[in-house]
Amino acid sequence: MRIATYNVEWFDSLFDRKGRPLLDGEWSARYNVTRRDQLEALGIVFNALDADAIMVIEAPDTNRRRDTVRALEQFADWAGLRARAVEMGFVNETQQEIAVMYDPLVLRARHDPKGLPLGMGDGTEPPAFNSVYRLDLDTDRDRDPVHFSKPPLELAMEVRETDFAFRMIGVHIKSKAPHGARNDRDVTRISIENRRKQLAQCIWLRERVEGHLRDGEPIIVLGDFNDGPGLDEYEKLFGRSGVEIVLGEGEEGISPDLHLYDPHARQALLRKLAAAPTSARFYIEPEKRYLCALLDYVMVSPDLAKAATWRIWHPFDDPACYHTPELREALLTASDHFPVSIDLEFPTKSEG
């Protein structure tokens, strides 16, 4: 079975208010790309993925006039995808929803949030992801309110053929970019504040993940973490990246059964002189160059990692993508992120 995550830049701008794909020559929100070109590129990429489930990061918006599920269902119908069913969780206010597209003949998916809702509990236990969690972020012994601008999507998943159940959490962790900075001092201050908030979200997510692992539930955590080992100098200030926190890396005395695994994260953690894998590519206008980074991950529990194969669908680093010109160009046109997939084997009924 193949499960993937894909951050689609400005996906929302490709649909009208009825969720119909805008197949015209008007400019998309991507630089120098028309809406038709981006949609056709996305159709090529999604079909090449041929995944049983795709966690869509920055999915089309849901509000009074727009509907994420309707838009993605019509996209799947237009593109001819077998992953045509859609499930989403808590709506956010950023115009970048998190939703899963899946093949309803292969999988069942149900939004199944855990934790107490807003206003219940004492705020010291991890609540529902659309609530507020109070954590001491700056060691002053005061608990600061933490919230997700994009609450993670918690799913109860089942394989139809075997009824094998597992958990899946789609995430889009807060960006650390110093938006709004007017000078170097602002850059430093905002970067540290954003790093602190980003790590707090990862701590919250880690507590939820560890609960599932302690209960023996197979789990997949996937999406855009806007982070990774060694990505910026502020990581040294806090000791670990958010990715390491969610994986369980660096926690003393923790059982191996309570770790998550992603080989690309492992490679980045162990790198010395070797280049790390990358999953996103951004053009830096002042420097007239591209910045490549590893931001997208598919983390799995140890039981699922045993016979799994990961792949970053990078147009230059993946040989099959590079030597397929139509797919290579589609990946570059469709988004500033590239899909990350995992092929894995679930237990059969006889295996439990």
C-alpha positions in Angstrom: 0.0 0.0 0.0 1.2 3.5 -0.8 0.6 6.5 1.4 1.9 10.0 0.6 2.0 13.5 1.8 2.0 16.5 -0.6 2.0 20.2 0.1 0.4 21.9 -2.8 1.2 25.6 -3.0 -1.8 27.8 -3.4 -4.2 24.9 -4.2 -7.1 27.0 -3.1 -6.7 29.5 -5.9 -7.3 26.8 -8.5 -11.0 26.4 -7.8 -14.1 28.6 -8.1 -16.6 28.9 -5.3 -18.4 25.8 -6.4 -15.2 23.8 -6.1 -14.8 23.4 -9.9 -11.2 23.4 -11.2 -10.4 26.7 -13.0 -8.9 25.4 -16.2 -8.1 28.7 -17.8 -5.2 30.8 -18.9 -5.4 33.2 -15.9 -2.3 33.3 -13.7 -2.3 31.0 -10.7 -0.7 32.2 -7.4 2.5 30.5 -8.4 4.9 32.8 -10.3 4.6 32.7 -14.1 2.2 29.6 -14.0 -1.3 29.6 -15.3 -4.1 27.9 -13.5 -4.5 25.4 -16.3 -0.8 24.6 -16.3 -0.7 24.1 -12.5 -3.8 21.9 -12.5 -2.6 19.8 -15.4 0.8 19.4 -13.6 -1.0 18.4 -10.5 -3.0 15.8 -12.4 0.2 14.3 -13.7 1.8 14.2 -10.3 -1.2 12.7 -8.5 -1.7 10.1 -11.1 2.0 9.2 -11.0 1.8 8.8 -7.3 -1.1 6.4 -7.6 -1.4 6.4 -3.8 -4.0 4.7 -1.7 -4.1 7.8 0.5 -2.6 11.3 0.0 -2.4 13.7 2.9 -2.9 17.1 1.2 -1.2 20.0 3.0 -2.5 23.4 2.0 -5.7 21.9 0.7 -8.4 24.2 -0.7 -10.2 26.4 1.9 -13.4 25.8 3.7 -15.5 28.8 4.7 -19.0 30.1 4.2 -18.5 30.1 0.4 -16.0 27.4 -0.2 -15.7 23.7 0.6 -12.5 21.6 0.8 -14.2 18.3 0.3 -16.2 19.4 -2.7 -13.1 20.9 -4.4 -10.9 17.9 -3.9 -13.7 15.5 -4.9 -14.1 17.4 -8.2 -10.3 17.6 -8.7 -10.2 13.8 -8.2 -13.0 13.3 -10.7 -11.4 15.6 -13.3 -7.9 14.1 -12.9 -9.3 10.5 -12.9 -7.9 9.5 -9.5 -8.9 6.4 -7.6 -8.1 8.3 -4.4 -11.4 10.1 -4.8 -12.9 10.1 -1.3 -12.0 13.0 1.0 -11.9 13.4 4.8 -10.9 16.5 6.7 -10.9 17.6 10.4 -11.0 20.9 12.1 -11.4 23.9 9.8 -8.8 26.6 10.2 -8.6 30.3 9.3 -5.5 30.3 7.1 -7.0 29.2 3.8 -4.7 26.2 4.0 -6.7 23.2 5.2 -5.4 19.7 5.9 -7.3 16.9 4.2 -6.8 13.3 3.1 -7.8 11.9 -0.3 -8.1 8.1 -0.3 -9.3 5.1 -2.3 -12.6 4.1 -0.7 -12.3 0.6 -2.1 -9.1 0.1 -0.2 -9.4 2.2 3.0 -11.8 3.6 5.4 -11.0 7.0 7.0 -12.7 8.8 9.8 -11.9 12.1 11.6 -11.3 10.9 15.2 -9.8 13.7 17.3 -8.4 12.9 20.8 -8.1 15.0 23.9 -10.5 17.2 25.8 -12.2 20.1 24.0 -11.6 23.7 24.7 -12.7 24.7 28.2 -12.5 21.3 29.7 -9.7 19.9 31.8 -7.0 21.8 33.7 -4.9 22.7 30.7 -2.0 20.5 31.8 -3.0 17.4 29.7 -2.8 17.5 25.9 -6.2 18.6 24.8 -7.9 18.4 21.3 -5.8 20.0 18.6 -8.3 22.8 18.1 -8.0 23.8 21.7 -5.4 25.6 23.8 -2.5 23.9 25.6 -0.6 25.6 28.3 3.2 25.0 28.3 6.1 26.7 29.9 7.9 28.0 26.8 10.6 30.2 28.4 11.4 28.5 31.7 9.7 31.2 33.8 7.4 28.6 35.4 4.4 30.3 33.8 2.4 28.3 31.4 2.0 30.0 28.1 -1.1 29.4 25.8 -0.2 27.3 22.7 -2.5 26.8 19.8 -2.3 25.4 16.3 -3.2 27.8 13.5 -3.7 24.6 11.5 -4.9 21.8 13.8 -3.5 18.4 12.9 -5.9 16.0 11.2 -6.3 12.9 13.4 -7.7 9.9 11.5 -8.9 6.4 12.4 -7.9 4.3 9.4 -8.9 0.8 8.4 -7.7 -1.4 5.5 -11.0 -2.7 4.1 -9.7 -6.1 3.0 -8.4 -7.1 6.4 -10.0 -4.6 8.9 -6.5 -3.8 10.0 -6.7 -0.5 12.0 -4.1 2.2 12.4 -3.9 5.9 13.2 -2.8 8.6 10.9 -2.1 12.3 11.8 -1.6 14.9 9.1 0.4 18.0 10.2 1.4 21.4 9.0 3.6 22.8 11.8 4.0 26.6 12.2 6.6 28.2 10.0 9.7 29.7 11.6 10.1 32.4 9.0 10.4 36.0 10.5 7.4 37.5 8.7 7.0 41.2 9.5 10.6 41.8 10.5 11.7 45.4 9.7 15.4 45.1 10.8 18.0 42.6 12.0 16.8 42.9 15.6 13.3 42.0 14.5 14.5 39.1 12.5 16.2 37.6 15.6 13.3 38.3 18.0 10.6 37.0 15.7 12.7 33.9 14.7 13.2 33.0 18.3 9.5 33.5 19.1 8.4 31.4 16.1 10.9 28.7 17.0 9.6 28.6 20.5 6.0 28.3 19.2 7.0 25.7 16.6 8.7 23.5 19.2 5.7 23.9 21.5 3.4 22.5 18.8 5.8 19.6 18.3 5.8 18.8 22.0 2.0 18.8 22.0 2.0 16.5 18.9 4.7 14.3 20.5 2.5 13.8 23.6 -0.4 12.7 21.5 1.8 10.3 19.4 3.4 8.8 22.5 -0.1 8.1 23.9 -0.9 6.0 20.8 2.4 4.2 20.9 2.0 3.3 24.5 -1.4 1.9 23.6 0.3 -0.3 21.0 -1.5 1.5 18.1 0.3 1.5 14.7 0.6 5.1 13.6 1.7 7.3 10.7 2.5 11.0 11.2 3.0 12.8 7.9 3.0 16.3 6.5 5.0 19.6 6.4 7.0 20.2 9.6 8.7 23.5 8.4 11.7 22.1 10.2 14.4 19.5 10.3 17.7 18.7 11.9 20.3 21.5 11.3 18.1 23.8 9.3 18.9 27.0 11.2 21.2 28.4 13.8 18.3 28.8 16.3 18.2 25.1 16.8 21.3 25.2 18.9 19.5 27.6 21.3 16.8 25.0 22.0 18.9 21.8 21.7 16.6 19.9 19.3 14.6 20.4 16.2 10.8 19.9 16.2 11.3 16.9 14.0 13.5 15.2 16.6 11.0 15.9 19.3 8.1 14.3 17.4 10.4 11.3 16.5 11.3 10.9 20.1 15.0 11.4 19.4 17.2 12.6 22.2 14.9 11.5 25.0 16.9 9.6 27.6 15.6 6.2 28.7 12.8 6.0 26.2 11.9 2.6 24.8 12.6 2.0 21.1 8.9 1.1 20.7 8.1 4.7 21.5 10.1 6.1 18.6 8.9 7.0 15.2 11.0 6.4 12.2 11.7 8.3 8.9 14.9 7.4 7.0 15.2 10.9 5.5 15.2 12.5 9.0 17.7 9.8 10.1 20.0 10.7 7.2 19.8 14.4 8.1 20.5 13.7 11.7 23.6 11.6 10.9 24.9 13.8 8.1 28.4 15.1 8.3 29.8 16.1 4.9 27.2 14.3 2.9 24.3 16.2 1.4 20.9 15.7 3.1 17.8 14.8 1.1 15.4 17.6 0.3 11.6 17.8 -0.3 11.1 21.5 -1.1 12.6 24.1 -3.4 12.1 27.9 -3.0 13.4 30.7 -5.1 15.3 33.4 -3.1 14.8 36.6 -5.1 17.4 38.8 -3.4 20.1 36.1 -3.9 18.9 34.9 -7.3 19.1 31.3 -6.4 17.0 28.3 -5.1 17.0 27.2 -1.5 16.4 23.4 -1.0 15.3 22.0 2.3 13.9 18.8 3.9 10.5 19.9 5.3 8.1 17.0 4.5 8.2 13.7 6.3 6.4 10.4 6.7 7.1 9.1 10.2 5.9 5.6 11.2 5.8 3.4 14.3 8.3 0.6 14.5 5.9 -2.1 13.6 5.1 -0.4 10.3 8.7 0.5 9.5 9.9 -3.1 9.1 9.1 -3.7 5.4 8.6 -0.1 4.3 10.1 1.9 1.4 10.2 5.7 1.4 10.5 8.0 -1.6 10.8 11.7 -2.2 9.5 12.5 -5.6 12.2 15.0 -6.4 12.5 16.1 -10.0 16.3 16.1 -9.9 17.3 13.7 -7.1 15.0 10.8 -8.0 16.2 9.1 -11.1 12.8 7.9 -12.3 11.4 11.4 -11.9 14.3 13.0 -13.7 14.3 10.6 -16.6 10.5 11.1 -17.1 10.4 14.6 -18.6 6.7 15.0 -18.3 6.7 14.1 -14.6 9.9 16.1 -14.0 8.4 19.3 -15.4 5.0 18.7 -13.7 6.7 18.4 -10.3 8.4 21.8 -10.9 5.2 23.4 -12.1 2.8 22.0 -9.6 4.2 23.2 -6.3 7.3 24.3 -4.3 7.1 21.1 -2.4 7.5 17.5 -3.7 5.5 14.5 -2.6 6.9 12.1 -0.1 5.5 8.5 -0.1 5.9 5.3 1.7 5.1 1.8 0.4 4.4 -0.5 3.2 2.8 -3.9 4.0 0.0 -4.1 6.6 -0.6 -7.4 8.5 -3.0 -9.9 7.0 -5.9 -11.2 9.0 -4.0 -14.3 9.9 -1.2 -12.1 11.3 -3.7 -10.1 13.4 
